[in-house]
């Protein structure tokens, strides 16, 4: 019977870790969840009881995102010696099967052929503050129903082959693009306006503690307070995204395959990641999935 592990890294992010643990911990068992506890936070250790915790020092380094992914990369490859599939990603990312398929992620991977890398289509859960006033109490989907395509988060994150993962998890050296139709990666950064502000406060503090600028830190510009902007304005813009009829992501998958190519001479492979100024209303079948 195939063995499946899930890997992430976290530092003082109780909101997203709670969602991550309820989804992956209940599906795969906490004994198969591996959490790098950056800073050895006691709250994280208590929240993730029963998981495999790897405590590392909390010193803020320049280029810390490169170092973070170097660690995750090697951890995934080590676990691949013992697990058939390893799912890796940030704590605010969840790989989900469309309920219309009749199976969850565990059931899908239990039947999936080995020695492959799977790339789910990325969807960003957006909080439509003009329409959605229910707080997130337990599950996210239900109180939140709107998503926008996020090619940046169409990540090759379900690993069953020996391959190197690039910083950020956006590329691998696996030369085949496999995008199962019912497979999605939900990015939760914008799923709740209040949680977003708390997370950005934390990220701004982390970036400030490195003592270096944007170029030296090798992370997204949004980690820096001077690049943050006004939080409410971020969520106000979601109302302007063009609403699509239905829930057909085939054109996005087709574009991924049409533009699949080597990433220069790096050894990695990539597809185009255009900006889509559109949104979808998730079908009700997704309610309560996480």
Backbone torsions as a table, in degrees:
resi	resn	phi	psi	omega
1	UNK	NA	129.8	-177.9
2	UNK	-59.0	143.5	175.6
3	UNK	-105.5	139.4	-174.8
4	UNK	-132.0	131.9	177.9
5	UNK	-120.7	157.9	177.2
6	UNK	-130.6	137.6	-173.4
7	UNK	-130.9	137.2	171.8
8	UNK	-150.9	176.3	176.6
9	UNK	-134.5	140.2	-173.8
10	UNK	-147.8	151.2	172.3
11	UNK	-143.9	110.8	173.3
12	UNK	51.1	53.3	-178.9
13	UNK	-133.1	69.7	-171.7
14	UNK	-63.9	-36.7	-176.1
15	UNK	-60.6	-53.6	-178.0
16	UNK	-74.7	-33.9	178.6
17	UNK	-63.4	-36.2	177.9
18	UNK	-62.0	-44.0	178.6
19	UNK	-64.7	-44.3	-179.5
20	UNK	-60.0	-45.5	-177.5
21	UNK	-67.7	-40.7	-179.6
22	UNK	-65.8	-37.2	-178.3
23	UNK	-76.5	-61.1	-175.3
24	UNK	-75.4	-38.4	-178.2
25	UNK	-62.9	-40.6	179.4
26	UNK	-74.4	-31.5	-176.9
27	UNK	-78.3	-44.6	-173.3
28	UNK	-108.6	-10.0	-175.0
29	UNK	88.8	134.6	-177.7
30	UNK	-61.8	-25.7	179.5
31	UNK	-65.4	-14.4	177.8
32	UNK	-107.8	11.2	176.7
33	UNK	-102.7	127.8	-178.3
34	UNK	-116.6	120.7	-175.3
35	UNK	-123.9	118.9	172.8
36	UNK	-80.9	115.8	-175.5
37	UNK	-95.4	90.0	-176.7
38	UNK	-71.3	114.2	-177.7
39	UNK	97.1	-0.5	179.4
40	UNK	51.8	45.4	-178.0
41	UNK	-62.8	130.7	-179.7
42	UNK	-67.7	-35.2	178.9
43	UNK	-65.2	-40.9	177.5
44	UNK	-62.9	-43.9	-179.4
45	UNK	-60.8	-40.4	179.9
46	UNK	-70.3	-41.5	-178.4
47	UNK	-65.9	-34.7	-174.5
48	UNK	-101.4	26.1	179.5
49	UNK	-55.4	134.7	-178.7
50	UNK	96.3	-15.6	175.6
51	UNK	-87.9	170.6	174.8
52	UNK	-89.6	106.6	-177.0
53	UNK	-98.6	134.0	176.4
54	UNK	-118.3	102.6	-178.5
55	UNK	-82.2	133.4	175.8
56	UNK	-130.1	157.7	-179.0
57	UNK	-59.2	151.0	-177.7
58	UNK	-95.7	15.2	179.9
59	UNK	-62.7	136.9	179.3
60	UNK	-87.2	121.1	-179.5
61	UNK	-110.4	148.8	165.5
62	UNK	-68.5	156.5	-175.3
63	UNK	57.8	30.5	-173.0
64	UNK	-69.2	-23.9	177.8
65	UNK	-72.1	-34.8	174.8
66	UNK	-62.6	-44.0	-178.8
67	UNK	-68.0	-37.5	178.4
68	UNK	-59.3	-45.9	-177.8
69	UNK	-76.5	-24.1	172.2
70	UNK	-63.7	-43.0	178.2
71	UNK	-65.1	-49.1	-179.2
72	UNK	-61.5	-40.9	179.8
73	UNK	-56.5	-50.6	-177.3
74	UNK	-71.1	-32.4	176.4
75	UNK	-65.4	-43.4	178.7
76	UNK	-62.0	-45.4	-178.6
77	UNK	-65.6	-34.5	175.8
78	UNK	-67.0	-44.7	179.7
79	UNK	-65.0	-27.7	178.7
80	UNK	-62.6	-17.8	176.1
81	UNK	-72.0	-18.0	-175.5
82	UNK	-120.5	-18.8	-178.3
83	UNK	-117.7	149.3	178.0
84	UNK	-77.5	-38.3	176.5
85	UNK	-132.6	141.1	172.8
86	UNK	-125.4	125.0	176.3
87	UNK	-99.8	123.4	-176.1
88	UNK	-128.8	141.0	177.9
89	UNK	178.0	177.5	177.3
90	UNK	-70.2	162.2	-175.3
91	UNK	-69.4	-16.3	177.5
92	UNK	-101.1	25.3	178.3
93	UNK	-126.8	134.2	178.3
94	UNK	-131.7	132.5	175.6
95	UNK	-92.4	125.4	-169.0
96	UNK	-133.5	141.5	171.5
97	UNK	-91.2	141.4	173.1
98	UNK	-62.4	124.5	179.4
99	UNK	-56.0	-22.2	178.7
100	UNK	-63.9	-18.6	179.5
101	UNK	-74.6	-15.6	179.6
102	UNK	81.2	10.6	-179.6
103	UNK	-148.7	153.8	175.3
104	UNK	-92.2	-177.5	-175.6
105	UNK	-62.8	-40.7	-179.2
106	UNK	-61.4	-47.7	-179.5
107	UNK	-62.0	-38.8	179.4
108	UNK	-63.8	-47.2	-176.9
109	UNK	-71.6	-26.3	177.3
110	UNK	-63.3	-24.3	-178.5
111	UNK	-106.7	-3.7	-173.8
112	UNK	-76.5	141.6	176.1
113	UNK	-62.5	151.2	-179.5
114	UNK	-84.2	178.8	174.8
115	UNK	57.9	46.9	177.9
116	UNK	-136.8	166.8	170.4
117	UNK	-123.1	125.4	-178.2
118	UNK	-104.0	138.1	-178.8
119	UNK	-120.3	102.1	177.1
120	UNK	-73.9	152.9	173.6
121	UNK	-72.0	131.7	-177.6
122	UNK	-82.5	133.2	175.5
123	UNK	-130.5	132.4	178.3
124	UNK	-99.3	120.4	175.7
125	UNK	-75.0	121.7	-177.1
126	UNK	-114.4	138.7	178.5
127	UNK	-88.0	106.1	175.4
128	UNK	-80.4	88.6	-173.6
129	UNK	-65.6	-16.1	176.3
130	UNK	-80.7	-15.4	-176.0
131	UNK	-123.4	-28.1	-170.4
132	UNK	-114.9	103.9	-178.8
133	UNK	-108.9	0.6	177.6
134	UNK	-75.1	132.0	176.4
135	UNK	-73.0	159.1	176.0
136	UNK	-83.5	107.1	179.5
137	UNK	-123.9	91.3	-174.6
138	UNK	98.3	-103.1	-176.7
139	UNK	-83.2	151.3	179.4
140	UNK	-87.7	-49.4	-176.6
141	UNK	-77.7	124.5	-169.9
142	UNK	130.7	-72.1	169.0
143	UNK	-60.0	-30.6	176.1
144	UNK	-118.9	127.2	-176.2
145	UNK	-125.6	-6.6	-173.2
146	UNK	-102.4	139.0	177.6
147	UNK	-137.5	154.8	171.8
148	UNK	-125.1	146.9	177.5
149	UNK	-61.1	138.9	-177.5
150	UNK	-135.7	78.3	-178.6
151	UNK	-55.6	-27.9	177.6
152	UNK	-61.4	-24.3	-179.9
153	UNK	-107.4	14.9	167.6
154	UNK	-82.9	81.1	-169.3
155	UNK	-101.8	142.9	174.0
156	UNK	-77.3	78.2	-165.0
157	UNK	-113.6	-0.1	177.7
158	UNK	-111.2	103.7	-163.5
159	UNK	-108.6	125.2	173.9
160	UNK	-137.4	28.6	-179.8
161	UNK	-145.2	154.4	175.0
162	UNK	-73.2	109.0	-177.5
163	UNK	-155.0	157.0	177.3
164	UNK	-94.4	138.2	179.4
165	UNK	-104.7	134.7	-179.7
166	UNK	-78.6	163.3	176.8
167	UNK	-53.6	135.2	-178.1
168	UNK	86.2	-11.1	179.6
169	UNK	74.9	17.3	-173.2
170	UNK	-86.5	-20.1	-176.5
171	UNK	-140.2	155.0	169.1
172	UNK	-135.1	175.7	177.1
173	UNK	-88.8	-0.1	177.5
174	UNK	-69.5	126.9	-167.9
175	UNK	-93.4	7.7	176.9
176	UNK	-116.6	138.1	178.5
177	UNK	-99.6	115.0	-178.7
178	UNK	-119.2	114.9	-174.5
179	UNK	-127.7	79.2	-178.8
180	UNK	-54.4	134.5	-174.8
181	UNK	-53.4	-41.2	-175.2
182	UNK	-87.4	7.7	-170.8
183	UNK	-101.1	128.5	-178.9
184	UNK	-133.1	150.8	167.8
185	UNK	-110.8	117.6	177.6
186	UNK	-94.8	121.9	175.9
187	UNK	-98.5	129.5	-168.1
188	UNK	-107.1	7.8	-175.4
189	UNK	-53.0	-38.2	-175.3
190	UNK	-105.9	21.2	-175.2
191	UNK	-76.6	-15.7	-178.9
192	UNK	-153.2	124.6	-174.2
193	UNK	-61.7	-43.2	-178.3
194	UNK	-67.1	-42.9	178.5
195	UNK	-64.5	-35.5	177.7
196	UNK	-59.7	-46.4	-178.5
197	UNK	-63.1	-40.8	178.5
198	UNK	-64.8	-43.0	-179.7
199	UNK	-65.1	-39.3	179.7
200	UNK	-68.5	-37.0	174.8
201	UNK	-57.2	-43.8	-179.3
202	UNK	-66.0	-45.6	-178.2
203	UNK	-64.8	-38.8	177.6
204	UNK	-62.7	-37.9	178.6
205	UNK	-67.1	-40.4	178.6
206	UNK	-63.1	-46.5	-178.6
207	UNK	-65.0	-37.7	178.7
208	UNK	-64.9	-35.3	-178.1
209	UNK	-69.0	-20.8	178.4
210	UNK	-69.8	-26.5	179.9
211	UNK	73.5	15.8	-179.4
212	UNK	-126.4	171.1	-179.5
213	UNK	-89.1	-175.8	-175.8
214	UNK	-60.2	-43.8	-175.8
215	UNK	-64.7	-41.9	-176.6
216	UNK	-74.1	-28.7	-175.5
217	UNK	-76.0	-24.4	179.0
218	UNK	58.0	43.3	176.0
219	UNK	-134.1	175.2	-179.9
220	UNK	-62.6	147.4	-178.2
221	UNK	-61.0	-28.0	-177.0
222	UNK	-65.6	-14.6	177.9
223	UNK	-70.5	-14.8	-175.7
224	UNK	-101.8	133.1	-174.0
225	UNK	-56.8	-36.7	-176.7
226	UNK	-70.0	-16.1	179.4
227	UNK	-103.6	2.5	-168.8
228	UNK	-74.8	-43.2	-175.4
229	UNK	79.0	-168.0	-177.7
230	UNK	-96.3	126.3	-170.5
231	UNK	-60.2	-47.4	-175.9
232	UNK	-62.1	-34.1	-179.9
233	UNK	-61.4	-33.9	178.2
234	UNK	-59.3	-44.1	-176.3
235	UNK	-79.4	-28.7	177.1
236	UNK	-62.7	-32.1	-177.2
237	UNK	-68.3	-21.2	-176.7
238	UNK	-63.8	-29.4	179.9
239	UNK	-64.1	-24.2	-177.2
240	UNK	-85.3	-5.6	178.2
241	UNK	-71.8	135.6	-175.8
242	UNK	-68.5	122.3	179.6
243	UNK	-74.1	134.0	-179.3
244	UNK	-99.9	149.1	173.6
245	UNK	-78.8	137.4	176.1
246	UNK	71.0	-161.6	-177.4
247	UNK	-145.5	71.0	-176.9
248	UNK	-114.5	107.5	-179.4
249	UNK	-98.2	7.0	-178.7
250	UNK	-57.3	-42.1	179.1
251	UNK	-60.0	-32.2	179.1
252	UNK	-71.5	-43.9	176.2
253	UNK	-61.2	-41.0	-179.7
254	UNK	-62.3	-38.6	178.2
255	UNK	-66.9	-37.0	176.2
256	UNK	-58.7	-46.2	-178.1
257	UNK	-72.0	-36.0	-178.1
258	UNK	-65.7	-31.2	-175.2
259	UNK	-104.9	12.2	-178.7
260	UNK	-66.3	128.8	-175.4
261	UNK	-167.0	165.3	174.6
262	UNK	-63.1	147.9	177.3
263	UNK	-91.3	78.2	-176.3
264	UNK	60.3	-137.9	179.7
265	UNK	-106.1	26.0	-177.5
266	UNK	-79.0	-18.4	-173.6
267	UNK	92.8	-11.5	178.5
268	UNK	-91.5	164.5	177.8
269	UNK	-119.7	150.7	-174.6
270	UNK	-148.5	168.3	169.2
271	UNK	-134.4	164.3	178.2
272	UNK	-65.4	146.5	-180.0
273	UNK	-127.3	72.6	-177.6
274	UNK	-72.1	160.3	172.9
275	UNK	-83.4	131.2	176.7
276	UNK	-112.0	114.7	-179.9
277	UNK	-89.7	54.3	-176.8
278	UNK	-135.7	165.8	176.0
279	UNK	-144.0	161.7	177.3
280	UNK	-128.4	150.9	167.6
281	UNK	-94.3	118.1	-178.9
282	UNK	-61.6	137.0	173.2
283	UNK	-58.7	150.9	-176.1
284	UNK	-61.3	-20.9	-179.2
285	UNK	-61.9	-18.8	179.1
286	UNK	-82.5	-14.6	-176.8
287	UNK	-55.7	128.2	175.5
288	UNK	81.9	2.2	179.0
289	UNK	-62.4	-38.1	170.9
290	UNK	-149.5	NA	NA
